[in-house]
Amino acid sequence: MQSTTALCSAVLSLAVLTAGAAAEHRPDADIKSAIEDSYTFKNNLAGDGVKVAVRDGVVTLSGTVSEPYHRTLAAETAEAQHGVKSVDDP
């Protein structure tokens, strides 16, 4: 009984770890679309010229904003998307 419990526990742990690792990967195009289609980008940043590029989960924001806080808003919105590893806002 003890060995069965240990085996089940090991299998369950492996399944959880594998599922977590698989869930982390998201195609760059999907990340870019999610950012650009977000409520914040479509409404709060619609008049700004923020451009989004994604490579290997790293988001690069460029362009112009009409208000200084829009830069922070754009970066925070990008960071919140699933699959984003980091945001570069030069």
C-alpha positions, 0 to 999 in steps of 0.5 A: 500500500505504501509503495502504491501511494508513493507511486501515485504521488510521484506520478501526480507530481510529474503531471503537475510539473509537466502541465505547468511547463507546457502552460508557460509556452505561448506563441509570440504571435498570440502574445502580441495579439493579446496585448494589442487586443487588450481593453487597455490598448484598444481604449486607453492607448488607442490614440497613441503610437505604441508598437508591440514586438515579441520575440521568444516571449520578450515584449519590446514596446516602441513608439510614442504616447500622449501622456507619460503615464501611458508608457507605464500603462502599456508596459504593465498591460504587456507584463500581465499577459500570459507567456510574457517573460519580460518587457523591454521599454527603451 
